[in-house]
Amino acid sequence: MPLLSRLLPPPASRVLSRRALFSSNLTIIAPVYSIVNSIHSNNTRKMSLKAFVERLRSGAPPEFPQDANSLQFAQSLDSQDSIRHLRDEFILPTKASLKKRALDGTIPGQVNSGTNGVNGAGARAADAGAGAGAGSGDDEQGIYFVGNSLGAQPKAVREYVHAQLETWASVGVNGHFTDMAASPLVQWQDMAEDCANKSADLVGASPSEIVYMGTLTVNLHMLMASFYRPDDRRHKVILEWKPFPSDHYAIESQIVWHGRDPAQSMVKIEPDQGYVISTEKVLATIDAHADSTALLLLPGIQYYSGQFFDIPRITAYAKERGIVVGWDLAHAAGNVELKLHDWDVDFACWCTYKYINAGPGATAGAFVHERHGKVEHSGGGDAEAPTYRPRLAGWYGGDKRVRFNMANTFVPTPGAAGFQASNPSALDLAAVSAALSVFNKTSMRELRSKALVLTAYAEHLLDQINAEADTPFFTIITPRDPARRGTQLSILLREGLLDGIAQALEHNGVMCDKRKPDVLRVAPVPLYSRFEDVWRFMQILRGALGL
């Protein structure tokens, strides 16, 4: 009992100095694991993960048993996880690799041969490291809770990119039109279409309504060029009060491009209080500006708060009032279930480097509803006189049946693919295709089901931390309703705590995202995060807070 008394929380009002964050308090985290673990080992009762998912999907609030704050409890949930094997599809940084500042040919969690290493360094590193503490603490996988910023690397990416490089080296320009046996990739000219085929479940659309091209902000511009058509009556764009800056720049510049004043044409929806915008507030704003609004453009999930907007209800309400509706799905695609076609969304854009895990700056995705992608020909199929929705055109949006005729009459590919302009990078699409191949081993319903419980479990343990404090250390600004959030929880810390806590987490191999002045964004991604990771993260956070 004397040892336990030394591990009980000190007075919650005590604020650790920066020095204390990295001293004795953190060194006892590992022993705390085993002691807390032993306290609960004989008392943990198994909770049905399936039943809990059904409870959350029904709209009931999450309820955890008293022994939920234990390693055994977390591991019992992991043992019931039907998609836990997908973690093995990813390379997760280790505590050692996070300290790397020079390439040495090694990949976290595995020893590479010189063939796969950088300039043959893999073999040398393996020789030098033989017997040097394999399985030590630094070799342990870190806790990667930053998939809302950049997803972890799928193992398939290296295979797909190497296949693309071999094809290029072997057949050169013929790679555009040659399907290579024993390759996971299709010929280059079909790669964007292949990625669209793999994305139907991801966003709830037919493949013909999906295109992979450009990057997110470029795609917003490309689609606003077609869908934002202001006139003297309808010229306003409704957006949120705190959009990701690039969205704000894009909308503002489009308004200026059309010769209008952003002060008169931008309508920003602000929350009634805090950081969450109610659906009712969105609908009221639509009503207030319905007759003068040309476009409503909102995020599926707000990047700062993690709020998941009611896309179907908002879309239907705006469209009933004659407003074009677009969605930025940067934080929604690969995170929550989407039904873009059924919800009658006009257009949407998303990046692929967050929850889709295709790598930094990877080729982005876009959706255009099928009614906007129609290409009609006068005279019964006359390719010289197509009728289609106006857009910024380029040769790669042209129908590939006539693309190489080199005619000056643009004949779009029907569907979203007709909104392409330039030849997409086959190297980038190789990474996107690899990332999507992991999603094709499960479903968005399965991923969302696990995410609902992962996030609720994290919220429960965070609430326990605050319950031990005389003054709360933080406020969770993400909606409490599981249906109104994705995997991200945004934690607004007490002023002055962010930098010290972020350093303590990094020191212990935890990766999550900080947004100044005081927000920590924590995102346990269901593809590769475990309930055990959530529990271990909380023990490290407790240590950083002096508990």
C-alpha positions in Angstrom: 0.0 0.0 0.0 2.8 2.5 0.6 3.7 2.1 -3.1 0.2 2.7 -4.2 -0.1 5.8 -2.1 2.8 7.3 -3.9 1.0 6.7 -7.2 -2.3 8.3 -6.2 -3.1 11.6 -7.8 -1.5 14.7 -6.1 -3.6 17.7 -5.6 -5.2 18.5 -8.9 -4.4 22.2 -8.6 -0.7 21.5 -8.9 0.6 22.5 -12.3 3.8 20.8 -13.3 6.8 22.8 -14.4 8.2 22.0 -17.8 11.2 20.3 -16.1 8.8 18.1 -14.1 7.1 16.9 -17.3 10.3 15.1 -18.3 11.5 14.0 -14.9 10.4 11.4 -12.3 6.7 11.7 -13.1 7.1 10.3 -16.6 9.6 7.6 -15.6 6.9 5.8 -13.5 4.4 5.5 -16.3 5.5 2.0 -17.2 5.3 0.7 -13.6 1.9 2.4 -13.3 0.7 0.3 -16.3 1.5 -2.9 -14.4 0.1 -1.8 -11.0 -3.1 -0.4 -12.3 -3.4 -3.5 -14.5 -3.0 -5.8 -11.5 -5.6 -3.9 -9.5 -8.2 -4.5 -12.2 -7.1 -7.9 -13.4 -9.5 -9.9 -11.4 -12.5 -7.5 -11.7 -12.7 -6.9 -15.4 -16.0 -8.1 -17.0 -16.1 -8.4 -20.7 -18.3 -5.9 -22.5 -19.8 -6.9 -25.8 -18.3 -4.7 -28.5 -21.1 -5.6 -30.9 -23.8 -4.7 -28.5 -22.1 -1.4 -27.7 -21.9 -0.5 -31.4 -25.6 -1.2 -31.7 -26.3 1.0 -28.7 -24.4 3.9 -30.1 -26.0 3.5 -33.5 -29.4 3.6 -31.9 -28.7 7.0 -30.5 -28.3 5.9 -26.9 -25.5 7.6 -24.9 -22.3 5.6 -24.2 -22.0 3.9 -20.9 -18.9 2.1 -19.7 -18.5 -0.2 -16.7 -16.6 0.9 -13.7 -13.5 -1.1 -14.6 -13.2 0.5 -18.1 -10.0 2.2 -17.1 -7.8 -0.8 -17.2 -5.5 -2.5 -19.7 -7.4 -5.7 -19.5 -10.7 -4.0 -20.4 -9.1 -2.3 -23.4 -7.6 -5.6 -24.6 -10.9 -7.3 -24.2 -12.4 -4.9 -26.7 -9.5 -5.4 -29.0 -10.0 -9.2 -28.9 -13.6 -8.6 -30.2 -12.5 -6.3 -33.0 -13.4 -7.9 -36.3 -11.0 -5.6 -38.2 -8.0 -5.7 -35.9 -6.0 -7.5 -38.5 -6.0 -4.4 -40.7 -3.4 -2.8 -38.3 -0.9 -5.2 -39.9 -1.5 -3.4 -43.2 0.3 -0.3 -42.0 3.8 0.8 -41.0 3.6 2.7 -37.8 6.4 4.8 -36.4 8.3 3.5 -33.5 9.8 5.5 -30.6 13.2 5.1 -32.2 12.1 6.0 -35.7 10.4 9.2 -34.5 13.9 10.4 -33.4 15.4 9.7 -36.9 16.9 12.7 -38.5 18.8 11.0 -41.4 17.8 8.2 -43.7 19.5 4.8 -43.0 17.6 2.4 -45.2 15.5 1.0 -42.4 11.7 1.0 -42.0 10.0 1.0 -38.6 9.2 -2.4 -37.4 11.3 -4.4 -39.9 14.8 -4.9 -41.0 15.3 -4.2 -44.7 17.7 -5.6 -47.2 20.0 -3.4 -49.1 17.7 -3.8 -52.1 14.9 -2.0 -50.4 17.2 0.3 -48.4 18.5 3.7 -49.3 21.7 3.2 -51.3 22.0 -0.2 -49.7 22.1 1.2 -46.2 19.5 -1.3 -45.0 21.9 -4.2 -44.9 24.6 -2.2 -43.2 22.1 -1.0 -40.6 21.0 -4.6 -40.0 24.6 -5.7 -39.5 25.4 -2.8 -37.2 22.3 -3.3 -35.1 22.6 -7.1 -34.6 22.4 -7.9 -30.9 22.0 -4.2 -30.0 18.8 -4.5 -28.0 16.2 -5.7 -30.4 12.8 -5.5 -28.8 13.9 -2.7 -26.5 11.5 0.2 -25.6 12.6 2.3 -28.5 11.5 -0.5 -30.9 8.0 -0.3 -29.6 5.4 1.1 -31.9 4.4 4.6 -31.0 0.8 5.7 -30.6 -0.3 7.3 -33.9 -3.3 9.5 -33.2 -2.7 12.0 -35.9 -4.4 10.4 -38.9 -6.6 13.5 -39.1 -3.5 15.3 -40.3 -1.5 12.6 -42.1 -2.5 9.0 -42.2 0.0 6.2 -41.5 1.7 4.6 -44.4 0.1 1.4 -45.8 2.6 -1.3 -46.5 1.0 -1.7 -50.0 2.3 1.7 -51.0 5.8 0.5 -51.5 4.7 -2.4 -53.6 2.5 -0.3 -55.8 5.0 2.5 -56.3 7.8 0.0 -57.0 5.5 -1.6 -59.6 4.9 1.8 -61.2 8.6 2.5 -61.3 9.4 -0.9 -62.8 6.8 -0.4 -65.5 8.1 3.0 -66.4 11.7 1.7 -66.5 10.7 -1.4 -68.6 8.3 -0.1 -71.2 8.6 3.7 -71.0 5.7 5.5 -72.7 3.9 2.3 -73.5 3.0 2.1 -69.8 0.1 4.5 -70.7 -1.6 1.7 -72.7 -0.1 -1.6 -71.3 -1.5 -3.8 -68.6 1.4 -5.5 -67.0 1.0 -9.0 -65.7 1.9 -9.5 -62.0 1.3 -5.8 -61.3 -1.3 -4.5 -58.8 -1.8 -1.5 -61.2 -3.7 -1.0 -64.3 -2.3 0.9 -67.3 -1.6 4.5 -66.6 -4.5 6.0 -68.5 -7.0 4.0 -66.5 -5.5 4.6 -63.0 -7.8 7.4 -62.0 -10.8 5.4 -63.2 -9.5 2.4 -61.2 -9.2 4.5 -58.1 -12.8 5.8 -58.6 -14.0 2.2 -58.9 -12.4 1.4 -55.5 -14.1 4.4 -53.9 -17.8 3.7 -54.3 -18.3 2.6 -50.7 -15.9 5.2 -49.4 -18.1 8.2 -50.4 -21.4 6.5 -51.3 -21.5 7.2 -55.1 -21.2 5.4 -58.4 -17.7 5.2 -59.8 -18.8 7.5 -62.7 -19.5 10.3 -60.2 -16.0 10.1 -58.7 -12.7 11.4 -60.1 -9.2 11.5 -58.7 -7.3 14.6 -59.9 -5.3 17.6 -58.6 -5.3 18.5 -54.9 -8.1 19.6 -52.6 -8.0 23.4 -53.0 -7.3 23.1 -56.8 -10.4 20.9 -57.0 -12.5 23.3 -55.1 -11.5 26.0 -57.6 -12.2 23.7 -60.5 -15.7 22.8 -59.3 -16.6 26.3 -58.0 -15.7 27.5 -61.5 -18.5 25.3 -62.8 -21.0 25.5 -59.8 -20.6 29.1 -58.5 -22.3 31.2 -61.1 -23.2 34.4 -59.4 -25.6 37.0 -60.8 -27.1 40.2 -59.4 -29.8 38.3 -57.6 -27.9 35.2 -56.3 -24.3 35.9 -55.5 -23.7 34.9 -51.9 -21.7 31.9 -50.6 -22.7 30.5 -47.2 -19.7 29.1 -45.3 -18.8 28.4 -41.7 -17.3 31.0 -39.3 -13.9 29.3 -39.0 -13.1 27.4 -42.2 -9.8 25.9 -42.9 -7.8 28.9 -44.2 -7.4 27.4 -47.7 -11.2 27.1 -48.1 -11.6 30.7 -47.0 -9.0 31.8 -49.5 -10.6 29.8 -52.3 -14.1 31.1 -51.7 -13.0 34.7 -51.2 -10.9 34.6 -54.3 -13.7 33.1 -56.4 -16.0 36.0 -55.3 -13.3 38.6 -56.2 -12.7 36.8 -59.5 -16.3 37.4 -60.4 -15.9 41.1 -59.6 -17.8 41.0 -56.3 -17.1 42.2 -52.8 -16.5 39.4 -50.3 -17.9 41.6 -47.5 -21.2 41.5 -49.3 -21.1 38.0 -50.7 -19.6 35.8 -47.9 -22.1 34.7 -45.3 -20.4 33.1 -42.3 -22.4 30.9 -39.9 -21.2 31.4 -36.3 -22.0 29.0 -33.4 -24.5 30.1 -30.8 -21.9 29.4 -28.2 -18.7 27.5 -27.9 -17.4 25.9 -31.1 -20.3 23.8 -32.4 -22.8 25.1 -35.0 -26.2 23.6 -34.6 -28.1 22.3 -37.6 -30.9 24.7 -36.7 -28.5 27.6 -36.9 -27.4 26.4 -40.4 -31.0 26.1 -41.6 -31.9 29.5 -40.1 -29.0 31.1 -42.0 -30.1 29.4 -45.2 -33.6 30.9 -44.7 -32.2 34.3 -44.0 -30.2 34.4 -47.2 -32.0 32.0 -49.5 -33.1 34.4 -52.2 -29.6 35.8 -52.6 -27.4 32.7 -52.1 -25.8 31.0 -55.1 -23.7 28.4 -53.2 -23.5 26.7 -49.8 -20.1 25.2 -49.1 -19.5 23.6 -45.7 -17.1 21.0 -44.3 -18.4 17.5 -43.7 -16.4 17.5 -40.5 -15.1 20.8 -39.1 -11.3 20.5 -38.8 -10.9 22.3 -35.5 -13.8 21.1 -33.5 -14.4 17.7 -35.1 -18.1 18.4 -35.6 -19.8 16.2 -38.2 -22.5 18.2 -39.9 -25.9 16.7 -40.9 -25.1 16.6 -44.6 -28.4 15.0 -45.8 -30.6 17.4 -43.9 -28.7 20.5 -44.7 -28.3 19.6 -48.4 -32.0 18.9 -48.8 -33.0 22.1 -47.1 -30.7 24.3 -49.2 -31.6 22.6 -52.5 -35.3 23.1 -51.8 -34.5 26.8 -51.8 -32.6 26.7 -55.1 -29.1 26.8 -53.7 -26.2 24.7 -55.1 -24.6 22.6 -52.4 -21.0 21.6 -52.2 -19.0 19.9 -49.3 -15.4 19.8 -48.4 -14.9 16.3 -47.1 -11.2 16.5 -46.1 -11.9 15.3 -42.6 -14.9 13.1 -43.5 -13.8 10.8 -46.4 -12.5 7.6 -45.0 -13.7 8.7 -41.5 -17.5 8.5 -41.6 -20.2 6.9 -43.7 -21.2 9.0 -46.7 -24.0 8.7 -49.2 -23.3 11.5 -51.6 -25.4 10.3 -54.4 -28.4 9.4 -52.3 -28.1 12.7 -50.4 -28.3 14.6 -53.7 -25.1 16.6 -53.1 -24.1 18.6 -56.2 -20.4 18.4 -55.7 -17.8 17.5 -53.1 -14.0 17.4 -52.7 -11.7 15.5 -50.4 -8.0 15.0 -49.9 -6.5 11.5 -49.6 -3.6 12.1 -47.2 -5.6 12.1 -43.9 -7.9 9.2 -43.2 -7.3 7.6 -46.7 -3.6 7.3 -46.0 -2.2 8.0 -49.5 0.7 10.1 -48.4 1.5 13.8 -48.1 0.1 15.9 -51.0 -1.4 12.8 -52.6 -3.9 13.2 -55.5 -7.3 14.3 -54.2 -10.8 13.1 -55.0 -13.9 14.8 -56.2 -17.6 14.0 -56.6 -20.0 15.4 -59.2 -23.6 14.2 -59.1 -24.5 12.2 -62.2 -27.1 14.8 -63.4 -24.2 17.4 -63.7 -21.9 15.0 -65.6 -24.2 14.3 -68.6 -22.8 14.8 -72.1 -25.5 15.1 -74.8 -24.9 15.1 -78.5 -27.1 16.8 -81.1 -27.9 15.0 -84.2 -27.9 11.5 -82.6 -24.3 11.1 -81.5 -22.6 13.9 -83.3 -19.3 14.3 -81.4 -18.8 17.8 -83.0 -21.6 19.4 -81.0 -21.7 18.1 -77.4 -23.8 19.8 -74.8 -22.5 19.7 -71.2 -22.2 21.7 -68.0 -19.7 24.6 -68.4 -16.4 24.0 -66.7 -12.7 24.8 -67.0 -11.6 22.2 -69.6 -8.4 20.4 -70.3 -7.4 17.5 -72.6 -7.6 14.8 -69.9 -11.2 15.6 -69.3 -11.9 14.6 -72.9 -13.4 11.3 -73.8 -10.5 8.9 -74.3 -12.2 7.4 -77.3 -11.4 10.7 -79.2 -8.7 12.2 -76.9 -5.9 11.4 -79.3 -7.7 12.7 -82.4 -6.1 16.0 -81.5 -9.2 17.9 -82.6 -10.0 21.3 -81.1 -13.6 20.4 -80.2 -13.7 19.4 -76.5 -15.8 16.3 -76.0 -16.0 15.6 -72.2 -15.9 12.1 -70.7 -19.4 11.6 -69.2 -19.5 11.9 -65.4 -17.0 13.4 -63.0 -14.0 12.3 -65.1 -15.0 15.0 -67.6 -13.9 17.7 -65.1 -10.3 16.6 -65.3 -7.9 19.0 -66.9 -4.4 17.5 -66.9 -2.7 14.1 -67.0 -2.6 12.9 -63.4 0.6 11.7 -61.9 0.8 7.9 -62.2 3.2 7.8 -59.2 0.7 9.7 -57.0 -2.2 7.5 -58.2 -0.1 4.4 -57.4 -0.1 5.5 -53.7 -3.8 6.3 -53.8 -4.6 3.0 -55.3 -2.5 1.2 -52.6 -4.3 3.1 -49.9 -7.7 2.4 -51.3 -6.9 -1.3 -51.5 -6.9 -1.5 -47.7 -10.4 0.0 -47.6 -11.5 -2.6 -50.0 -10.7 -5.3 -47.4 -13.4 -3.9 -45.1 -16.4 -1.5 -45.4 -17.1 2.0 -44.2 -19.8 0.6 -41.9 -17.3 -1.6 -40.1 -14.8 1.2 -39.8 -17.5 3.6 -38.5 -18.7 1.0 -36.0 -15.3 0.6 -34.5 -14.7 4.4 -34.6 -17.8 5.1 -32.6 -16.6 3.0 -29.7 -13.0 4.0 -29.9 -13.9 7.7 -29.7 -16.5 7.1 -26.9 -13.9 5.2 -24.9 -11.3 8.0 -25.3 -14.0 10.5 -24.2 -14.9 8.4 -21.2 -11.2 8.2 -20.0 -10.7 11.9 -20.6 -13.8 12.6 -18.5 -12.3 10.5 -15.7 -9.1 12.6 -15.8 -11.1 15.8 -15.4 -13.2 14.3 -12.6 -10.1 14.0 -10.5 -9.2 17.7 -10.8 -10.5 20.6 -8.7 -10.4 22.7 -11.8 -10.8 20.9 -15.1 -7.6 20.6 -17.1 -9.5 20.8 -20.4 -12.8 21.0 -22.2 -13.8 18.6 -25.0 -15.1 21.0 -27.7 -16.1 18.1 -30.0 -19.9 17.3 -29.9 -20.8 14.7 -27.2 -23.3 13.0 -29.5 -21.3 10.1 -31.2 -23.4 10.6 -34.3 -22.2 14.2 -34.7 -18.5 13.5 -34.7 -15.9 11.3 -36.4 -12.8 9.8 -34.8 -11.4 13.2 -33.7 -11.7 14.6 -30.2 -10.6 18.2 -29.8 -9.4 19.0 -26.3 -9.2 22.7 -25.3 -6.6 22.8 -22.6 -6.3 25.2 -19.8 -4.2 28.1 -20.9 -0.5 27.5 -20.9 -0.6 23.7 -20.9 -0.4 22.9 -24.6 3.3 23.1 -25.3 4.4 21.2 -22.3 1.9 18.4 -22.7 2.7 18.1 -26.5 6.4 17.7 -25.6 5.6 15.1 -23.0 3.5 13.1 -25.4 6.1 13.3 -28.1 8.8 12.2 -25.6 6.7 9.1 -25.0 6.2 8.2 -28.6 2.7 9.7 -29.0 1.8 11.6 -32.2 -1.2 13.8 -32.1 -1.9 17.3 -33.5 -1.8 20.6 -31.6 -3.6 23.7 -32.8 -2.6 26.9 -31.1 -3.5 28.5 -28.9 -4.7 25.6 -26.7 -6.2 22.7 -28.7 -4.9 19.2 -28.8 -6.6 17.1 -31.5 -6.6 13.4 -30.8 -7.7 11.0 -33.5 -7.6 7.2 -32.9 -8.2 5.9 -36.5 -10.0 2.5 -36.6 -7.9 1.1 -39.4 -4.7 0.9 -37.2 -5.6 2.2 -33.7 -6.4 -0.2 -30.8 -8.4 0.3 -27.7 -5.1 -0.5 -25.9 -3.6 2.5 -27.6 -6.3 4.7 -26.2 -5.8 3.4 -22.7 -2.0 3.8 -22.9 -2.4 7.3 -24.3 -4.5 8.3 -21.3 -1.9 7.0 -18.9 0.8 9.1 -20.6 -1.5 12.1 -20.5 -2.2 11.6 -16.8 1.5 11.6 -16.1 2.0 14.8 -18.1 -0.8 16.4 -16.1 0.7 15.3 -12.8 -1.9 12.7 -11.9 
